[in-house]
Amino acid sequence: VAAAQGREVTFHRAIDVSRDPLRTLDQLIESGVDRVLSSGHAPQAEQGAPVLAELIRVAQGRLAVMACGGIRAHNAAMILDATGATHLHASPRRPVDRAGDGIDFGVQPRFDLGEARAFVTAVRNYRPGR
């Protein structure tokens, strides 16, 4: 935080592999972190929704908890409702076969503008409890 010299600091998903995410959250708050990116101690935000909700409740606005992990247009409203989150992170991607010159690079994710637009529309049209 000191090295950021007054800039906002986001703590990435390391909280999701901590032994005690609530204790880690308290330490991040004490350290002056502005935001924590989390899937709620689970691979995806949908599975981690109960922990995300608890992190948000405990944070009480002292830092932002940004939900992440598999958030797309089809589940954004459910995650917002289940967690009380006001910040979401999405990676609108789709798998694309990236073979080239006889070398198999396997399936790689590629940005999907259609999914990005659908996500933005879903969040803009979100109404709690709907």
C-alpha positions as CSV (number, residue, x, y, z in Angstrom):
1,V,0.0,0.0,0.0
2,A,2.8,2.4,0.8
3,A,4.5,1.6,-2.5
4,A,1.3,2.6,-4.3
5,Q,1.9,6.2,-3.1
6,G,-1.7,7.1,-2.7
7,R,-3.0,5.2,-5.6
8,E,-5.9,2.7,-5.1
9,V,-4.7,-0.8,-4.2
10,T,-6.6,-4.0,-5.2
11,F,-5.7,-7.2,-3.6
12,H,-6.1,-10.0,-6.1
13,R,-7.6,-13.4,-5.5
14,A,-5.0,-14.6,-3.0
15,I,-7.7,-14.2,-0.4
16,D,-9.5,-17.2,-2.0
17,V,-6.7,-19.5,-1.0
18,S,-6.1,-18.1,2.5
19,R,-6.9,-20.4,5.4
20,D,-9.2,-17.8,7.0
21,P,-10.6,-15.3,4.5
22,L,-12.3,-13.2,7.2
23,R,-9.1,-12.8,9.1
24,T,-7.3,-12.0,5.9
25,L,-10.0,-9.4,5.1
26,D,-9.4,-7.7,8.5
27,Q,-5.7,-7.6,7.7
28,L,-6.3,-6.0,4.3
29,I,-8.6,-3.4,5.8
30,E,-6.0,-2.6,8.5
31,S,-3.3,-2.3,5.7
32,G,-5.4,0.2,3.8
33,V,-6.3,-1.9,0.8
34,D,-9.1,-0.3,-1.2
35,R,-10.5,-3.3,-2.9
36,V,-10.3,-7.1,-2.8
37,L,-11.1,-9.3,-5.8
38,S,-12.7,-12.6,-4.7
39,S,-14.7,-15.6,-5.8
40,G,-15.7,-16.3,-2.2
41,H,-13.1,-18.9,-1.4
42,A,-14.4,-21.0,-4.3
43,P,-13.5,-21.6,-7.9
44,Q,-16.5,-19.6,-9.1
45,A,-18.5,-16.8,-7.6
46,E,-21.7,-18.8,-7.8
47,Q,-20.3,-21.4,-5.5
48,G,-18.7,-18.8,-3.3
49,A,-21.7,-16.5,-3.0
50,P,-22.2,-17.2,0.8
51,V,-18.6,-16.3,1.6
52,L,-18.7,-13.3,-0.7
53,A,-21.8,-12.1,1.1
54,E,-20.1,-12.6,4.5
55,L,-16.9,-10.7,3.3
56,I,-19.1,-7.8,2.1
57,R,-21.0,-7.8,5.4
58,V,-17.8,-7.8,7.5
59,A,-16.1,-5.2,5.3
60,Q,-19.0,-2.7,6.0
61,G,-17.8,-0.4,3.2
62,R,-14.2,-0.1,4.7
63,L,-13.0,-1.7,1.4
64,A,-14.9,-2.8,-1.7
65,V,-15.3,-6.6,-2.3
66,M,-15.3,-7.2,-6.0
67,A,-16.9,-10.5,-6.9
68,C,-15.2,-12.4,-9.7
69,G,-14.9,-15.9,-11.1
70,G,-17.2,-17.1,-13.9
71,I,-19.5,-14.1,-13.8
72,R,-21.3,-13.7,-17.1
73,A,-24.5,-12.1,-18.4
74,H,-26.6,-15.1,-17.5
75,N,-25.6,-15.2,-13.7
76,A,-24.7,-11.5,-12.9
77,A,-28.1,-10.7,-11.4
78,M,-28.1,-13.9,-9.3
79,I,-24.6,-13.1,-7.9
80,L,-25.6,-9.5,-7.1
81,D,-28.7,-10.7,-5.3
82,A,-27.0,-13.5,-3.4
83,T,-24.0,-11.4,-2.3
84,G,-25.1,-7.8,-2.0
85,A,-22.0,-7.0,-4.2
86,T,-21.8,-3.6,-5.8
87,H,-18.6,-4.4,-7.8
88,L,-18.3,-7.2,-10.3
89,H,-15.4,-8.4,-12.4
90,A,-16.0,-10.3,-15.6
91,S,-13.7,-11.8,-18.3
92,P,-16.0,-12.1,-21.3
93,R,-14.2,-14.7,-23.3
94,R,-14.8,-17.7,-25.4
95,P,-12.5,-20.6,-26.2
96,V,-10.9,-20.5,-29.7
97,D,-8.7,-23.2,-31.3
98,R,-5.3,-21.4,-31.8
99,A,-3.4,-23.9,-33.9
100,G,-0.7,-22.3,-36.1
101,D,2.0,-23.5,-38.5
102,G,1.6,-27.1,-37.4
103,I,2.1,-26.3,-33.8
104,D,-0.9,-27.1,-31.5
105,F,-1.3,-24.2,-29.1
106,G,-4.5,-25.8,-27.8
107,V,-7.7,-23.9,-27.0
108,Q,-7.1,-20.4,-25.8
109,P,-9.6,-17.9,-24.5
110,R,-10.3,-14.9,-26.7
111,F,-12.2,-11.7,-25.8
112,D,-15.9,-11.9,-26.9
113,L,-17.4,-8.5,-27.6
114,G,-21.0,-10.0,-27.7
115,E,-20.6,-11.5,-24.3
116,A,-19.1,-8.2,-23.0
117,R,-22.1,-6.3,-24.3
118,A,-24.5,-8.8,-22.9
119,F,-22.8,-8.5,-19.5
120,V,-23.0,-4.7,-19.5
121,T,-26.7,-4.9,-20.5
122,A,-27.5,-7.4,-17.8
123,V,-25.8,-5.3,-15.1
124,R,-27.4,-2.0,-16.3
125,N,-30.9,-3.7,-16.3
126,Y,-30.4,-5.3,-12.9
127,R,-33.1,-4.7,-10.4
128,P,-32.6,-6.2,-6.9
129,G,-34.7,-9.2,-6.2
130,R,-36.0,-9.6,-9.7
